[in-house]
Amino acid sequence: VRFRSIPLSSSISTKNTEYIFRWVGPEGADSGIANVNITTNGAKYSYTADEAGTYNFDLVEATVKAIRCGGKFVQNVESGDRVGVILDKTCMYAEQGGQIYDTGYITVNNSDSGILINNIQVKAGYIIHKGIVEGSLSVGDIVKISFDEDRRRKIMNNHTATHLLNYALRKHCSGQADQKGSLVTDDKLRFDFSYKTPLTDSQLEGVDQVVSEFISQNGIVYAKEAPLGIAREIQGLRAMFDETYPDPVRVVSVGIDVDTLTADPSAPAGSVTSVEFCGGTHLKRAGHMNTFTVVSEKPIAKGIRRILAVTGAEAAAAVARGEAMQAESDAITAQIEGGKYEYKKIIGEVNTLIQNNDKSVIPAWRRDRIRDHMSAIKAKLDKAKNESEKGLATENAAEIASLIVKNKDAPVIVEVLKTKGTSKGISEGLKTMRKKAPETAAVIMAVNDDDVFFHCLVPKKLSSGVGLRADEWLATFSGMLGAKCGGKDLYAQGSGKGAAQVEKALNLAKQYADSKMK
């Protein structure tokens, strides 16, 4: 529900009676609802703040005018009943204009009875306080209203931040970002806007900076009603012009008072700050927000994007997490640039950082920047690894070719390569052995840091003649390397860990070959 042009002093009109009947049913008139004035709620704006941002909220006493329970209006309710209560006045905020409702407690004077309020809605000017009764409640009771002030304070943070975000987007999206909706709660703000492409990390950082500048300047947040015709002409005004606004309309401006704006609506003053039509509750000063950051920006429909942002302690925590993530990124980068790293270890750190970065609540611009940087680092590492492995494979194949020459006519070769090894290098070398030494069986091992690669080649003649099988040959030593193996009688391969165990594995391989060749 947005603004409704209904005088606060009026009793229910014929039009409003029809509206309320759609909610309560035709029994409403007999229950006395037709004689109830709509709720006065100006007290929701009644609060003060000191320079440190400590707020003092004015609370009110009110009279219970109507109680809705079990689908009808009643005069009395008791503990456990779920009710909707209409008061003559309230200081609580009903959900409207994108701002979430207040929660709190309504206490019957001189009693322990009351209602735990968990939802507040507005219908035809009536503010419906919904909740669960504790004790008893009757029409005519005088009650005290209190709400969760810490929760309201956070909501005010986020509502004022929503206005500043709207202004910042205009600056960094060339005036092309138009609001399509918003939701303000105590833990975050959500803002939907029209824009064709994802915001860049520079745009997102710029948005954060604009809002942070408002926070640093600590300008007064002005709120005042003005004639709708004049207010619509304020230069720089941000409003959803397909909405129906009341006349007069409430104008909220940061840093420039509303009287100045309406005195000369065509002056440029309104274009240098946030000016909006709004009936929500706001901070007294922008600096009371303390911290702001956008934590998410994504598409929700064609041409429509959604921003999630946080303020206050939540924003400060997000910024701190982002800085810690950046420090981790910088440390990995420095290690790589220094050239002293083990590929498997460093690529694991890079992948972990990318995953943590994507799921962490941190400033969106920093997340995008870290992701892009780490993705580039990963690509660079993979390219270097591939080039290194190509070189090693060539060296491995060359060393195996030398072994063939050195062990000419030998029936069995069991060796560990002196060069740093790769599985592909051994494979390429054994292809040469098949051609140049077709009668020779071989187990070739290679070490790369703590990784151990091994391949086994057995000529068909030996396999069928003496029962030498490649898969069985590898099984004699692969266990001590914790290896994973695959293959059949003529060719098998595997890889494991434990460079220190290679000599023992080599001896077992030789012993098995000797036992078959006797």
C-alpha positions in Angstrom: 0.0 0.0 0.0 1.3 3.4 -0.9 0.1 6.9 0.1 -3.6 7.4 0.3 -5.1 10.9 0.3 -7.4 10.5 3.3 -7.7 13.3 6.0 -6.5 11.9 9.3 -9.5 13.4 11.1 -12.2 11.9 8.9 -14.4 9.0 10.0 -14.9 6.1 7.6 -16.4 7.2 4.3 -18.8 5.3 2.1 -15.9 4.4 -0.2 -13.8 3.3 2.7 -16.7 1.3 4.1 -16.9 -0.6 0.9 -13.1 -1.2 1.1 -13.2 -2.4 4.7 -16.2 -4.6 4.0 -14.1 -6.5 1.4 -11.7 -7.2 4.3 -14.1 -7.8 7.2 -17.3 -8.9 5.5 -20.8 -7.3 5.8 -21.0 -7.9 9.6 -18.6 -5.0 10.0 -21.3 -2.3 10.3 -23.2 -4.2 13.0 -19.9 -4.6 15.0 -19.4 -0.9 15.3 -16.5 -0.6 12.8 -18.4 1.9 10.7 -18.1 4.4 13.5 -14.3 4.1 14.0 -12.1 6.8 12.7 -9.0 5.8 10.7 -5.8 5.4 12.7 -3.7 8.5 13.4 -0.1 7.5 12.9 2.0 10.7 12.8 3.8 9.6 16.0 5.8 7.1 13.9 7.9 10.1 12.9 8.3 11.4 16.5 11.9 10.7 17.6 15.1 12.6 18.3 18.8 11.8 18.0 22.0 13.2 19.4 25.2 13.8 17.5 26.5 10.2 18.3 23.4 8.7 16.6 21.6 7.6 19.8 17.9 7.8 19.1 15.0 8.5 21.5 11.6 7.4 20.3 8.4 8.9 21.6 5.8 6.2 22.6 2.1 6.7 22.8 -1.0 5.6 24.8 -3.9 4.6 22.6 -7.4 3.2 22.9 -8.5 -0.1 21.4 -11.2 0.7 18.8 -11.8 -2.7 17.2 -10.6 -6.3 17.5 -10.6 -8.8 14.6 -10.4 -12.5 15.6 -11.5 -15.7 13.9 -12.8 -13.9 10.8 -15.1 -11.4 12.6 -15.0 -8.4 14.9 -15.3 -9.2 18.6 -15.4 -7.2 21.8 -13.0 -9.4 23.9 -10.1 -11.8 23.3 -8.0 -14.0 25.6 -4.5 -15.6 25.7 -3.5 -17.4 22.6 -6.0 -15.7 20.3 -4.5 -14.4 17.1 -5.9 -11.0 16.5 -5.8 -7.8 14.4 -6.3 -4.7 16.5 -7.3 -1.2 15.4 -6.2 1.6 17.7 -7.2 5.3 17.6 -3.5 6.2 17.1 -0.1 4.5 16.9 3.6 5.1 16.8 4.3 1.8 15.0 5.0 1.7 11.3 2.7 -0.4 9.1 4.3 -2.1 6.1 4.1 0.2 3.1 6.2 2.0 0.5 8.7 -0.9 0.5 9.5 -0.6 4.2 8.9 -3.6 6.5 6.5 -3.2 9.5 7.6 -2.6 13.1 7.3 -5.3 15.7 6.8 -4.8 19.4 4.2 -5.0 22.2 0.9 -3.4 23.2 0.3 -3.5 26.9 -3.0 -2.9 28.6 -2.7 -0.1 31.3 -2.4 -1.4 34.9 -2.3 -4.9 33.7 0.1 -7.7 32.6 -2.1 -8.3 29.5 -1.2 -7.3 26.0 -0.4 -8.4 22.4 2.9 -9.5 21.0 2.9 -7.7 17.7 4.5 -9.5 14.8 2.9 -7.8 11.7 1.3 -4.4 11.0 -0.7 -3.7 7.8 -2.8 -0.8 6.6 -6.2 -1.2 5.0 -8.2 1.9 3.9 -6.4 4.0 6.4 -6.9 1.6 9.3 -3.7 0.3 10.8 -4.1 -3.3 11.8 -1.7 -4.5 14.6 -1.5 -8.3 14.2 -0.3 -10.6 16.9 -1.0 -13.0 19.7 -2.8 -12.1 22.9 -1.3 -12.6 26.3 -3.9 -12.3 29.1 -7.0 -10.5 27.9 -8.0 -7.5 25.8 -11.2 -5.7 25.2 -12.5 -2.9 22.9 -12.1 0.4 24.9 -8.9 -0.7 26.8 -6.3 2.0 27.2 -2.9 0.6 26.0 0.7 1.6 25.9 2.6 0.9 22.6 6.2 0.0 22.5 8.2 -1.3 19.5 11.6 -2.9 18.9 13.7 0.3 18.8 16.9 -1.5 17.7 15.1 -3.1 14.8 13.5 0.2 13.8 16.9 1.9 14.0 18.3 -0.6 11.6 15.3 -0.2 9.3 15.8 3.6 9.3 19.5 3.0 8.4 18.5 0.9 5.4 15.7 3.2 4.2 17.9 6.3 4.2 20.6 4.2 2.5 18.1 3.2 -0.2 17.5 6.8 -1.1 21.3 7.5 -1.3 21.8 4.3 -3.3 19.2 5.5 -5.8 21.0 8.8 -6.2 24.4 7.1 -6.5 23.1 4.8 -9.3 21.9 7.9 -11.2 25.5 9.2 -11.0 27.2 6.0 -12.1 24.7 4.7 -14.6 24.5 7.9 -16.7 21.0 8.6 -15.5 19.7 5.3 -17.1 18.9 3.5 -13.8 15.3 3.9 -12.9 13.8 2.4 -9.7 11.5 -0.5 -10.2 10.9 -1.5 -6.6 12.6 -1.8 -3.2 12.4 -3.6 0.1 13.7 -2.2 3.4 14.2 -4.6 6.3 16.3 -4.5 9.4 19.1 -6.7 8.0 19.4 -5.5 4.5 18.0 -3.3 1.7 16.9 -4.6 -1.7 16.7 -2.2 -4.7 15.4 -3.2 -8.2 16.3 -0.9 -11.1 16.2 -0.9 -14.9 19.7 -1.3 -16.6 20.7 -3.3 -19.5 24.1 -4.6 -18.5 25.8 -5.8 -15.2 27.4 -3.0 -13.2 31.2 -3.1 -13.5 33.4 -3.3 -10.4 34.3 0.4 -10.9 30.6 1.4 -11.0 29.9 -0.6 -7.9 32.9 0.9 -6.1 31.7 4.3 -7.2 28.2 3.7 -5.8 29.8 2.7 -2.4 32.0 5.9 -2.5 29.0 8.2 -3.2 27.0 6.9 -0.3 30.1 6.9 1.9 30.6 10.6 1.0 27.1 11.4 2.2 27.9 9.5 5.4 31.1 11.5 5.9 29.3 14.8 5.3 26.7 13.8 7.9 24.0 16.0 6.3 20.6 16.5 7.9 17.9 14.3 6.5 14.9 16.6 6.0 11.3 15.4 5.7 8.3 17.7 5.1 5.0 17.7 3.3 4.8 19.9 0.2 2.1 20.6 -2.4 2.3 17.8 -4.9 2.2 20.1 -8.0 5.3 22.0 -6.7 7.1 19.0 -5.4 6.9 17.2 -8.7 8.8 20.0 -10.3 11.9 19.7 -8.1 14.9 19.2 -10.3 16.6 15.9 -9.6 13.6 14.4 -7.9 13.6 10.6 -7.8 10.1 9.1 -7.8 8.1 6.3 -9.3 5.8 8.4 -11.3 3.4 5.6 -12.1 2.5 5.6 -8.4 -0.4 7.7 -7.0 0.9 10.1 -4.4 -1.2 12.2 -2.0 -1.4 16.0 -2.0 0.3 17.2 -0.1 3.2 14.7 -0.4 6.0 14.0 2.0 9.4 15.0 0.5 12.6 13.5 2.0 15.9 15.3 1.1 19.4 14.8 2.4 21.5 17.9 3.1 19.1 20.5 1.6 15.9 21.4 3.4 12.6 20.9 1.7 11.6 24.6 1.9 14.7 25.6 -0.2 13.8 23.0 -2.8 10.1 24.0 -3.1 10.9 27.7 -3.1 12.6 27.3 -6.5 12.0 23.8 -7.9 13.8 24.5 -11.1 17.1 25.4 -9.2 19.9 22.9 -9.5 20.0 22.2 -5.8 17.9 19.1 -6.0 20.2 17.5 -8.6 23.2 17.4 -6.3 21.6 15.3 -3.5 18.9 12.7 -2.8 15.3 14.0 -3.1 12.4 11.5 -3.1 8.7 11.3 -2.2 8.5 8.9 0.8 6.4 8.1 3.8 9.0 6.0 5.5 11.0 6.5 8.7 14.5 7.8 8.2 17.6 8.8 10.1 18.0 12.3 11.4 21.5 12.6 9.8 23.2 10.5 7.1 26.3 10.0 9.2 24.3 7.9 11.7 24.4 5.1 9.1 28.1 4.7 9.8 28.9 2.3 7.0 27.3 1.2 3.7 28.2 -1.3 1.0 26.6 -3.1 -1.9 27.1 -6.8 -1.4 25.3 -8.2 -4.5 24.2 -7.1 -7.9 22.5 -9.4 -10.3 19.7 -9.7 -13.0 16.2 -10.7 -12.0 14.5 -10.1 -15.4 15.3 -8.8 -18.8 16.6 -5.3 -18.4 15.9 -5.4 -14.6 18.7 -5.8 -12.0 18.7 -6.2 -8.3 21.1 -4.8 -5.7 21.4 -6.0 -2.1 23.2 -3.7 0.4 23.9 -3.5 4.1 24.6 -0.7 6.5 25.9 -0.1 10.0 27.6 -3.1 11.8 26.7 -5.5 9.0 28.4 -3.3 6.4 31.4 -2.8 8.6 31.7 -6.6 9.0 31.4 -7.0 5.2 34.1 -4.4 4.6 36.4 -6.1 7.1 35.8 -9.5 5.5 36.6 -8.0 2.1 39.8 -6.5 3.3 40.9 -9.9 4.8 40.0 -11.5 1.5 42.1 -8.9 -0.4 45.0 -9.5 1.9 44.9 -13.2 1.1 44.7 -12.5 -2.6 47.8 -10.2 -2.3 49.7 -12.8 -0.4 49.1 -15.5 -3.1 50.0 -13.0 -5.8 53.3 -12.1 -4.1 54.1 -15.8 -3.6 53.6 -16.5 -7.3 55.5 -13.4 -8.4 58.4 -14.5 -6.2 58.5 -17.8 -8.1 58.7 -20.0 -5.0 55.7 -22.1 -5.0 54.5 -25.7 -5.6 51.8 -25.8 -8.2 49.4 -28.2 -6.5 49.6 -26.2 -3.2 49.2 -22.8 -4.8 46.5 -23.8 -7.2 44.6 -25.3 -4.2 44.9 -22.0 -2.4 43.7 -20.1 -5.5 40.7 -22.3 -5.9 39.8 -22.1 -2.2 40.0 -18.3 -2.3 37.8 -18.1 -5.4 35.2 -20.3 -3.8 35.3 -18.4 -0.4 35.2 -15.1 -2.3 32.1 -16.0 -4.2 30.1 -17.1 -1.2 31.3 -14.4 1.3 29.2 -11.3 2.1 31.7 -8.6 1.1 31.6 -5.5 -1.0 30.4 -6.5 -4.4 33.1 -4.5 -6.2 35.8 -6.1 -4.3 34.4 -9.6 -4.8 34.3 -9.0 -8.6 37.8 -7.6 -8.6 39.3 -10.5 -6.5 37.4 -13.1 -8.7 38.8 -11.6 -11.9 42.3 -11.3 -10.6 42.4 -14.8 -9.2 40.8 -16.3 -12.4 43.6 -14.6 -14.3 46.2 -15.9 -11.9 44.7 -19.4 -12.2 44.9 -19.2 -16.0 48.5 -18.1 -15.8 49.4 -20.9 -13.5 47.7 -23.5 -15.7 49.5 -22.2 -18.8 52.9 -22.3 -17.0 52.1 -25.8 -15.8 51.2 -27.0 -19.3 54.3 -25.5 -20.8 56.4 -27.0 -18.1 54.8 -30.4 -18.5 55.4 -30.3 -22.3 59.1 -29.6 -21.7 59.3 -32.3 -19.1 57.5 -34.8 -21.3 60.1 -34.1 -24.0 62.9 -34.7 -21.5 61.3 -37.9 -20.2 60.9 -39.3 -23.7 64.5 -38.5 -24.5 65.7 -40.2 -21.3 63.7 -43.3 -22.1 65.2 -43.4 -25.6 68.6 -43.4 -23.9 67.6 -46.2 -21.7 66.6 -48.2 -24.7 70.0 -47.7 -26.3 71.8 -48.4 -23.0 69.8 -51.6 -22.3 69.8 -52.9 -25.9 68.4 -56.5 -26.2 67.6 -56.5 -22.4 64.4 -58.5 -21.8 63.4 -56.2 -18.8 64.0 -52.6 -17.9 63.0 -51.3 -14.4 64.2 -47.7 -13.9 63.4 -44.4 -12.2 63.9 -41.4 -14.5 66.5 -38.9 -13.4 64.5 -36.0 -14.9 61.4 -34.6 -13.2 58.6 -36.8 -14.5 55.2 -36.6 -16.0 52.8 -39.4 -16.9 52.6 -38.1 -20.5 56.4 -38.2 -20.8 56.6 -41.8 -19.7 53.8 -42.7 -22.1 55.5 -41.0 -25.0 58.8 -42.8 -24.2 57.2 -46.2 -24.0 55.7 -45.6 -27.5 59.2 -45.4 -28.8 60.2 -48.5 -26.9 57.4 -50.5 -28.5 58.9 -49.6 -31.9 62.6 -49.9 -31.1 62.6 -52.6 -28.5 59.4 -54.7 -29.1 60.7 -57.6 -27.1 61.5 -55.7 -24.0 59.2 -55.4 -20.9 59.5 -52.3 -18.8 58.4 -50.5 -15.6 59.4 -46.8 -15.8 58.9 -44.6 -12.8 59.1 -40.8 -12.5 59.0 -38.4 -9.6 57.5 -34.9 -9.5 57.8 -33.4 -6.1 56.1 -36.0 -4.0 54.0 -37.4 -6.8 55.1 -40.7 -8.4 54.0 -41.8 -11.9 54.7 -45.2 -13.3 53.8 -47.1 -16.5 54.3 -50.8 -17.3 54.7 -52.2 -20.8 54.7 -56.0 -21.5 55.2 -57.6 -24.9 52.5 -60.1 -25.8 55.2 -62.8 -26.2 56.3 -62.4 -22.6 52.8 -62.2 -21.2 51.7 -65.4 -22.8 55.1 -67.1 -22.4 56.1 -66.5 -18.8 52.9 -65.1 -17.4 54.3 -61.6 -16.9 51.2 -59.3 -16.7 51.4 -55.5 -16.6 48.5 -55.1 -14.1 49.9 -57.7 -11.7 53.4 -56.3 -12.0 52.2 -52.8 -10.8 50.1 -54.4 -8.0 53.3 -55.7 -6.4 54.5 -52.1 -5.4 51.6 -49.7 -6.0 50.2 -50.2 -2.5 53.1 -48.6 -0.7 52.6 -45.5 -2.9 48.8 -45.3 -2.2 48.4 -45.4 -5.9 45.5 -45.6 -8.2 46.1 -47.9 -11.1 44.4 -49.1 -14.3 45.3 -51.4 -17.1 45.4 -54.9 -18.4 48.0 -57.6 -19.1 50.0 -55.7 -21.8 49.9 -52.2 -20.5 49.1 -50.6 -17.1 49.7 -47.3 -15.4 49.2 -45.5 -12.1 50.1 -42.6 -9.9 50.6 -42.2 -6.2 52.5 -40.3 -3.6 55.7 -41.0 -1.6 58.9 -40.1 -3.4 60.8 -41.6 -0.4 59.3 -45.0 -1.2 60.4 -45.2 -4.8 63.5 -47.2 -4.3 61.6 -49.8 -2.3 58.9 -49.9 -5.0 61.6 -50.3 -7.7 63.1 -53.3 -5.9 59.7 -55.0 -5.6 59.2 -54.4 -9.3 62.6 -56.0 -10.1 61.9 -58.9 -7.8 58.6 -59.7 -9.5 60.2 -59.5 -12.9 63.0 -61.8 -11.9 60.6 -64.3 -10.5 58.8 -64.5 -13.8 61.9 -64.5 -16.0 63.6 -67.4 -14.3 
